[in-house]
Structure formats: structure tokens, C-alpha cells
């Protein structure tokens, strides 16, 4: 019998992280805020954060409070800034951990000040960064609200509740003219802040590309995002002007299997691990022996490849999937996206192996560790109907149909599914060797069936008549009224055709919504569909609410079981992903909760 191949794994070069940070810092000449949100763009947040601080980063930037708390729980004491606020956030947890908050509206500023007043922190003002919208159209205070926002902040400063340490914004990157218009708007915001009596000492507007193109936008600090990881932030074929070293490589193993009575070569990594569908034959991968493999298709659980040379039928080879001759940029071009999304979507379930620098575990692969309870930001969350799952499992057992537990039970969780199946006479299967190894940790055996039929996973709501027993939900983090012509998100691919109300939802391609959903998908806000507008960002998306009345905190449902909800079938159509890839690919920020714990879903 052939020995089972190790699991796919991600290799991260921390020396490359340090090199990229120093090269950027030398180029811009101001302090650098290293962005490690979304598990450090898929690279591993704690290890990358430590390496960045050791290399000279002045601060670390994350999207939400939970990410900041994980950094603190991992022993990182450097300044940390979190700027994606929402009504449900526990501001107290952030303040007590010494996290600096970026606030985008008077409402959020008032919520923080109220907490500070109630907690008796009158002698210790909370440091904050006010985020202004200079034209990106996402989070940030709109220009019409700058003066009241700054006046409110100054009032809270005088009462000893907050201290405005920073003023921040974000370029759209649409064109040099647009970015220069935003630079002028940022100057207006600075003038209004000074007129209100505020004295921010950390002014940061530009990220990597903007800081390199426009020296006058560097101010007191610049943010370093994707270039920290060695990937160029500019368009394909362009070059940002500094030497970058890619830090991430993904490897997997290929073996020959009979599929539908036809011999095929299967790589043991797929959409459930975060890979996106690609055009057939667009990519050529190479193995450890230097032989080439043509990528034919990315399925839910495997990549189907064809050797371009002679390979023995019994061989198992390790193939470099991302890195080497098939870079993140190559994958982005083949799948119609950007290099950011390629690495960021890689599942946190994949073991990561760190090399060089200050790697805490340099000698071997490991699965990610949970370092802190994530309670400060309860949304987004996947609500799972355990009672419905239990009924479906009982029916599966009665019909003698096996249960597919691949990829941590497609993100439902092995522990949950094994608990619900306890006492039932169910045959268990997985579709890959390393998934069987994961089950052995629970003392459970299963057979490997790479092309298991849909019936074995229909209980999850994939490929059958049964709807998904889940609801994926979030909330409106912010709303703002905008004029006709307002561009939204990077590149201004959408502009408001008329005055409208935009809603910001704190969920993006690191969580659940692939960038391919732009122009196709709608989210249900307060029971009414609202189309996604503007490019989907890593951790946020904008919807067009039209002239409807709404409010921050309004419920948002991505899919669910109500008649008004979108379905997984809808999301398959909108994104080109399989249902398995969508649910198993949900990011680490998405909490899993049982329906029995909730009153209303």
C-alpha cells in the first residue's frame, strides 16, 4: 500500500517579510505601519507580525478588534491599529488591550466615549484615529460630517475621554488625478481638524502604491500591505520600483486515481482550501523533480492536472502550486482577480511552516493555533441548524448512504458532525488522504473516495434538493448618503448614477465574498435585496440601499433559509465557485454558532 502523502502546506519566508519591510521603509523615509489583517494576507498573522516588528515596523494594522486581540494574546506589545468598526463591537476589550481604534462616524465616536465615561477612565484618554472618506466611498466620515465629527472629538478630548492621535484615509488608486484629488481632500480634512482644535500627530493616507507614487502623501506614516508579502501592488506588468521577495509558497501532492473509470492525476488541494477556479490550461505547475504539469481544472477538493512528461503511475510527487513558476500573479491572471485575493483566501486550516527570521516554529509544519477567544466582534457568523443536520444524518443512516467529512466537514466542523452522528450506523468517507489523517485524531476511521457522489454531502446543502442548513449573516457597519457620480472602492468600477444611500458591510473576500461577485450578487438588508457596488475588498463590501431608510446595525443576510434570502445555488452562479468551496472557504473571522443558541435567525 502506498504511504499517505503529507497534507498540502504553506511555506512562509520570514526573512523575505523583513527584507520587503526594510526596502519599503528605505524608499519612503517615514515610519511604516505593517498591515497584517486577514491572517496576514494568508501568511500567518502572529509570525508575520513578530517579524515585521523585529524588522522595524512602527505599528501593526488590522481590520477589526478581534485580530488586534489575537496579536496581543500572542505577546505582541507594539502599537496596533484596528479601523473597521461596527455597532456590535466591544470597544472596551480593545481599549483594555491597548489597541488604537480607527473611527469612521460620529456614532462610533460617541459609543466609544460613552464606554470611557462609564468605565471611569476619565484620567486616561483613549487614543483614536479618525478615518475620513476622501473619495473611496467606503468607511470613513464623509466630508459633510467632518466638522461635526471633529467638534465632537474635541469636546470628548476636553472631557478627558479620548485623544485624537491620528487622522487617516485611503486612496482609490483609480488614477493619479483621482489620488491627487483625494490628497487635496485630505488636506482639507487636516485643516478642518486643526480649526476644531485637534492636533493629530500620526497622519496616514497612503498605502504602498500611493506612497511610492506620491511622496507628498507620506505624511507621518505610510501603510504597507501586499508589498510586505513580496507581491507588487500595481497592475500586472507594472513595477512599484522596489525589489520585493515573495514570501509564500503552497505545495501539495499529486497522485494518480481512477475517476469515472478514467485514470486522472489529482492534486490534493482545491476550492475548499481557498483556490479559485482558473481557465483551463492557463497555468503550468512544476514538481520537486522539475517536471511540468498542466492545470486542467480546480474542483471543490482537488486540482486535476496532466503531466507534460513521463511519470510512473505509482509515483506521488510534491508540486509547487503557488510560487516558483506559477506565482500569485499568475494565478490572479488565470482566475481574473488580483494577487491579494489569491493568498488571502488560502484556508487557515492549511498547515503553515515558517522559515528564517523570528519563526516561532521554524522546523516543521503545524496547524494554526487559536490564541485568543474572538468575542469583541460577534459578526459575521455562520448559524448552523444542528437539529436539521441531526435529522438529515438519521435519514442518511436509514438509507445506507455514507457521510462525507472532507475539509473539516466542509467547514461545519468535524467535532460538531461527529457529535451529531454519534450512535448512528454511518459509513464515513473523505475525498483526500490528509482528511483521513485529520479524522484519526478523533479516533475515527474513514475510507478515501476522491470522487464521492453528491448524495454523501447533500446534507450540507450541496448539489441536491435540500437547502443549506445555515445562515450567513452580518450587519451594516455604516451608512452614508452620497451624490450622483460618487465612485466606490478601488478603481471606481461603479459610480452612483443618482444620489443614493450606501451601506458598508464588514465582510469581504477574506471572509466570504469572492471578488467575482461584483455586479452579480446582492445581500439582503432588513429583508430587502441590496446589490453589491464597487470592488469587493478584503474585509468589507458596499451595497446600494437606494432611498430606503436604514441604520448602522441593520441585519444583513448573505444566504439563508427564508424565502427572501439568497441561496447557495445563487452564490454558485454569482461566483463560479462550488457550494463546497463557498462554505468550506469561509474565512477565520466568520464565527460558527448553533441555531439553538439564538432566538431569531
Secondary structure, DSSP 8 states (H G I E B T S, - for coil): --------EEEEEHHHHHHHHHHHHHHH-SEEEEE-HHHHHTT-HHHHHHHHHHTT-SEEEESSHHHHHHHHHTT--S-EEE----TT--HHHHHHTT-EEEE-SHHHHHHHHHHHHHHT-TTS-EEEEEEB-SSS-SSSB-GGGHHHHHHHHHHHHHTTSEEEEEEE-----S-HHHHHHHHHHHHHHHHHHHHTT---SEEE---HHHHHH-GGG-TTEEEE-GGGGT---S-TT---SS-----EEEEEEEEEEEETTEEEEEES--GGGT-----TT--EEEETTS-EEEEEEE-SS-EEEEESS---TT--EEEEEEBTTB-HHHHHHHHTS-HHHHHHTS-TTSEEEEESTT-TTTTS-B-----S---S---SEEEE-HHHHHHHHHHHHHHT--EE-HHHHHTT-HHHHHHHHTTS---EEESSHHHHHHHHTTT---EE-TT--GGGGGGGTSSSSS--SEEEEEEEEEEEEE-TT-EESGGG-EE-SSSEEEEEES--TTTT--GGGTTT-EEEETTEEEEEES---SS-EEEEEET----TT-EEEEE-SSTTS--HHHHHHHHS--HHHHHHT--TTSEEEEGGG-S--
